[in-house]
Amino acid sequence: MEAEARAILSEAVASPVERSLVDIMLAMREALDGEGLELPSRADEARDPFA
């Protein structure tokens, strides 16, 4: 699944700099996941924190 996500992001991101940033963010997510921490999903981010 990660390979599919990388392929989709690589196609969606045009510049090499943006691709580098995506790679950095994925590496950070992997590091955090390895520590037992979880990043919020987009669905969680979309929720109104004041609701």
Backbone atoms as SQL, in Angstrom:
CREATE TABLE atoms (id INTEGER PRIMARY KEY, chain TEXT, resi INTEGER, resn TEXT, atom TEXT, x REAL, y REAL, z REAL);
INSERT INTO atoms VALUES
  (1, 'A', 1, 'MET', 'N', 0.821, -1.180, 0.000),
  (2, 'A', 1, 'MET', 'CA', 0.000, 0.000, 0.000),
  (3, 'A', 1, 'MET', 'C', 0.872, 1.253, 0.000),
  (4, 'A', 2, 'GLU', 'N', 1.992, 1.238, 0.712),
  (5, 'A', 2, 'GLU', 'CA', 2.874, 2.401, 0.737),
  (6, 'A', 2, 'GLU', 'C', 3.436, 2.682, -0.648),
  (7, 'A', 3, 'ALA', 'N', 3.766, 1.631, -1.386),
  (8, 'A', 3, 'ALA', 'CA', 4.292, 1.818, -2.740),
  (9, 'A', 3, 'ALA', 'C', 3.250, 2.491, -3.625),
  (10, 'A', 4, 'GLU', 'N', 1.990, 2.094, -3.472),
  (11, 'A', 4, 'GLU', 'CA', 0.914, 2.728, -4.240),
  (12, 'A', 4, 'GLU', 'C', 0.791, 4.201, -3.865),
  (13, 'A', 5, 'ALA', 'N', 0.868, 4.489, -2.580),
  (14, 'A', 5, 'ALA', 'CA', 0.763, 5.875, -2.120),
  (15, 'A', 5, 'ALA', 'C', 1.910, 6.704, -2.674),
  (16, 'A', 6, 'ARG', 'N', 3.124, 6.160, -2.634),
  (17, 'A', 6, 'ARG', 'CA', 4.276, 6.876, -3.188),
  (18, 'A', 6, 'ARG', 'C', 4.104, 7.126, -4.677),
  (19, 'A', 7, 'ALA', 'N', 3.597, 6.140, -5.406),
  (20, 'A', 7, 'ALA', 'CA', 3.403, 6.295, -6.850),
  (21, 'A', 7, 'ALA', 'C', 2.385, 7.391, -7.141),
  (22, 'A', 8, 'ILE', 'N', 1.300, 7.398, -6.391),
  (23, 'A', 8, 'ILE', 'CA', 0.268, 8.418, -6.588),
  (24, 'A', 8, 'ILE', 'C', 0.820, 9.799, -6.267),
  (25, 'A', 9, 'LEU', 'N', 1.532, 9.909, -5.144),
  (26, 'A', 9, 'LEU', 'CA', 2.095, 11.204, -4.769),
  (27, 'A', 9, 'LEU', 'C', 3.136, 11.672, -5.771),
  (28, 'A', 10, 'SER', 'N', 3.958, 10.761, -6.259),
  (29, 'A', 10, 'SER', 'CA', 4.987, 11.130, -7.232),
  (30, 'A', 10, 'SER', 'C', 4.365, 11.669, -8.512),
  (31, 'A', 11, 'GLU', 'N', 3.280, 11.072, -8.938),
  (32, 'A', 11, 'GLU', 'CA', 2.597, 11.560, -10.136),
  (33, 'A', 11, 'GLU', 'C', 1.929, 12.900, -9.875),
  (34, 'A', 12, 'ALA', 'N', 1.404, 13.079, -8.680),
  (35, 'A', 12, 'ALA', 'CA', 0.668, 14.299, -8.357),
  (36, 'A', 12, 'ALA', 'C', 1.586, 15.487, -8.111),
  (37, 'A', 13, 'VAL', 'N', 2.805, 15.216, -7.677),
  (38, 'A', 13, 'VAL', 'CA', 3.739, 16.281, -7.328),
  (39, 'A', 13, 'VAL', 'C', 4.691, 16.491, -8.494),
  (40, 'A', 14, 'ALA', 'N', 4.688, 17.699, -9.032),
  (41, 'A', 14, 'ALA', 'CA', 5.431, 17.964, -10.261),
  (42, 'A', 14, 'ALA', 'C', 6.918, 18.236, -10.037),
  (43, 'A', 15, 'SER', 'N', 7.266, 19.069, -9.084),
  (44, 'A', 15, 'SER', 'CA', 8.663, 19.486, -8.962),
  (45, 'A', 15, 'SER', 'C', 9.463, 18.536, -8.080),
  (46, 'A', 16, 'PRO', 'N', 10.769, 18.415, -8.360),
  (47, 'A', 16, 'PRO', 'CA', 11.632, 17.555, -7.536),
  (48, 'A', 16, 'PRO', 'C', 11.686, 18.004, -6.073),
  (49, 'A', 17, 'VAL', 'N', 11.624, 19.308, -5.841),
  (50, 'A', 17, 'VAL', 'CA', 11.656, 19.818, -4.465),
  (51, 'A', 17, 'VAL', 'C', 10.421, 19.346, -3.712),
  (52, 'A', 18, 'GLU', 'N', 9.260, 19.443, -4.349),
  (53, 'A', 18, 'GLU', 'CA', 8.032, 18.986, -3.696),
  (54, 'A', 18, 'GLU', 'C', 8.084, 17.491, -3.450),
  (55, 'A', 19, 'ARG', 'N', 8.650, 16.740, -4.391),
  (56, 'A', 19, 'ARG', 'CA', 8.781, 15.291, -4.197),
  (57, 'A', 19, 'ARG', 'C', 9.680, 14.998, -3.009),
  (58, 'A', 20, 'SER', 'N', 10.754, 15.782, -2.850),
  (59, 'A', 20, 'SER', 'CA', 11.650, 15.596, -1.710),
  (60, 'A', 20, 'SER', 'C', 10.909, 15.840, -0.400),
  (61, 'A', 21, 'LEU', 'N', 10.079, 16.869, -0.379),
  (62, 'A', 21, 'LEU', 'CA', 9.315, 17.167, 0.830),
  (63, 'A', 21, 'LEU', 'C', 8.341, 16.047, 1.151),
  (64, 'A', 22, 'VAL', 'N', 7.722, 15.478, 0.119),
  (65, 'A', 22, 'VAL', 'CA', 6.809, 14.358, 0.336),
  (66, 'A', 22, 'VAL', 'C', 7.581, 13.178, 0.916),
  (67, 'A', 23, 'ASP', 'N', 8.776, 12.893, 0.382),
  (68, 'A', 23, 'ASP', 'CA', 9.596, 11.801, 0.910),
  (69, 'A', 23, 'ASP', 'C', 9.963, 12.047, 2.368),
  (70, 'A', 24, 'ILE', 'N', 10.292, 13.293, 2.701),
  (71, 'A', 24, 'ILE', 'CA', 10.635, 13.639, 4.081),
  (72, 'A', 24, 'ILE', 'C', 9.432, 13.426, 4.994),
  (73, 'A', 25, 'MET', 'N', 8.256, 13.869, 4.546),
  (74, 'A', 25, 'MET', 'CA', 7.054, 13.700, 5.370),
  (75, 'A', 25, 'MET', 'C', 6.722, 12.225, 5.569),
  (76, 'A', 26, 'LEU', 'N', 6.878, 11.419, 4.521),
  (77, 'A', 26, 'LEU', 'CA', 6.623, 9.983, 4.667),
  (78, 'A', 26, 'LEU', 'C', 7.621, 9.348, 5.636),
  (79, 'A', 27, 'ALA', 'N', 8.886, 9.761, 5.564),
  (80, 'A', 27, 'ALA', 'CA', 9.896, 9.234, 6.478),
  (81, 'A', 27, 'ALA', 'C', 9.579, 9.631, 7.919),
  (82, 'A', 28, 'MET', 'N', 9.127, 10.867, 8.113),
  (83, 'A', 28, 'MET', 'CA', 8.761, 11.313, 9.458),
  (84, 'A', 28, 'MET', 'C', 7.580, 10.508, 9.979),
  (85, 'A', 29, 'ARG', 'N', 6.609, 10.246, 9.113),
  (86, 'A', 29, 'ARG', 'CA', 5.443, 9.463, 9.527),
  (87, 'A', 29, 'ARG', 'C', 5.872, 8.057, 9.931),
  (88, 'A', 30, 'GLU', 'N', 6.773, 7.445, 9.138),
  (89, 'A', 30, 'GLU', 'CA', 7.264, 6.106, 9.467),
  (90, 'A', 30, 'GLU', 'C', 7.985, 6.113, 10.809),
  (91, 'A', 31, 'ALA', 'N', 8.785, 7.144, 11.054),
  (92, 'A', 31, 'ALA', 'CA', 9.516, 7.236, 12.316),
  (93, 'A', 31, 'ALA', 'C', 8.549, 7.377, 13.484),
  (94, 'A', 32, 'LEU', 'N', 7.538, 8.216, 13.330),
  (95, 'A', 32, 'LEU', 'CA', 6.560, 8.396, 14.401),
  (96, 'A', 32, 'LEU', 'C', 5.743, 7.135, 14.620),
  (97, 'A', 33, 'ASP', 'N', 5.355, 6.478, 13.539),
  (98, 'A', 33, 'ASP', 'CA', 4.605, 5.233, 13.671),
  (99, 'A', 33, 'ASP', 'C', 5.439, 4.188, 14.397),
  (100, 'A', 34, 'GLY', 'N', 6.743, 4.180, 14.161),
  (101, 'A', 34, 'GLY', 'CA', 7.635, 3.235, 14.821),
  (102, 'A', 34, 'GLY', 'C', 7.745, 3.486, 16.312),
  (103, 'A', 35, 'GLU', 'N', 7.459, 4.703, 16.731),
  (104, 'A', 35, 'GLU', 'CA', 7.515, 5.059, 18.145),
  (105, 'A', 35, 'GLU', 'C', 6.184, 4.831, 18.840),
  (106, 'A', 36, 'GLY', 'N', 5.224, 4.305, 18.113),
  (107, 'A', 36, 'GLY', 'CA', 3.914, 4.087, 18.698),
  (108, 'A', 36, 'GLY', 'C', 3.033, 5.324, 18.661),
  (109, 'A', 37, 'LEU', 'N', 3.506, 6.362, 17.996),
  (110, 'A', 37, 'LEU', 'CA', 2.714, 7.574, 17.850),
  (111, 'A', 37, 'LEU', 'C', 1.936, 7.489, 16.548),
  (112, 'A', 38, 'GLU', 'N', 0.791, 8.110, 16.519),
  (113, 'A', 38, 'GLU', 'CA', -0.011, 8.096, 15.308),
  (114, 'A', 38, 'GLU', 'C', -0.304, 9.523, 14.878),
  (115, 'A', 39, 'LEU', 'N', -0.127, 9.782, 13.604),
  (116, 'A', 39, 'LEU', 'CA', -0.497, 11.074, 13.053),
  (117, 'A', 39, 'LEU', 'C', -1.983, 11.048, 12.735),
  (118, 'A', 40, 'PRO', 'N', -2.664, 12.167, 12.907),
  (119, 'A', 40, 'PRO', 'CA', -4.097, 12.178, 12.595),
  (120, 'A', 40, 'PRO', 'C', -4.324, 11.973, 11.110),
  (121, 'A', 41, 'SER', 'N', -5.407, 11.333, 10.788),
  (122, 'A', 41, 'SER', 'CA', -5.760, 11.150, 9.384),
  (123, 'A', 41, 'SER', 'C', -6.397, 12.433, 8.879),
  (124, 'A', 42, 'ARG', 'N', -6.558, 12.528, 7.587),
  (125, 'A', 42, 'ARG', 'CA', -7.206, 13.712, 7.006),
  (126, 'A', 42, 'ARG', 'C', -8.632, 13.851, 7.533),
  (127, 'A', 43, 'ALA', 'N', -9.304, 12.751, 7.768),
  (128, 'A', 43, 'ALA', 'CA', -10.670, 12.807, 8.297),
  (129, 'A', 43, 'ALA', 'C', -10.663, 13.437, 9.685),
  (130, 'A', 44, 'ASP', 'N', -9.662, 13.093, 10.501),
  (131, 'A', 44, 'ASP', 'CA', -9.556, 13.678, 11.835),
  (132, 'A', 44, 'ASP', 'C', -9.272, 15.176, 11.746),
  (133, 'A', 45, 'GLU', 'N', -8.431, 15.568, 10.775),
  (134, 'A', 45, 'GLU', 'CA', -8.080, 16.971, 10.614),
  (135, 'A', 45, 'GLU', 'C', -9.283, 17.791, 10.165),
  (136, 'A', 46, 'ALA', 'N', -10.189, 17.161, 9.419),
  (137, 'A', 46, 'ALA', 'CA', -11.339, 17.877, 8.876),
  (138, 'A', 46, 'ALA', 'C', -12.404, 18.145, 9.934),
  (139, 'A', 47, 'ARG', 'N', -12.355, 17.409, 11.037),
  (140, 'A', 47, 'ARG', 'CA', -13.357, 17.619, 12.087),
  (141, 'A', 47, 'ARG', 'C', -13.148, 18.968, 12.752),
  (142, 'A', 48, 'ASP', 'N', -14.241, 19.565, 13.168),
  (143, 'A', 48, 'ASP', 'CA', -14.184, 20.839, 13.867),
  (144, 'A', 48, 'ASP', 'C', -13.803, 20.574, 15.321),
  (145, 'A', 49, 'PRO', 'N', -12.651, 21.088, 15.766),
  (146, 'A', 49, 'PRO', 'CA', -12.219, 20.817, 17.145),
  (147, 'A', 49, 'PRO', 'C', -13.113, 21.463, 18.195),
  (148, 'A', 50, 'PHE', 'N', -13.932, 22.430, 17.786),
  (149, 'A', 50, 'PHE', 'CA', -14.785, 23.130, 18.730),
  (150, 'A', 50, 'PHE', 'C', -16.211, 22.597, 18.737),
  (151, 'A', 51, 'ALA', 'N', -16.465, 21.567, 17.940),
  (152, 'A', 51, 'ALA', 'CA', -17.832, 21.020, 17.853),
  (153, 'A', 51, 'ALA', 'C', -18.146, 20.176, 19.058);
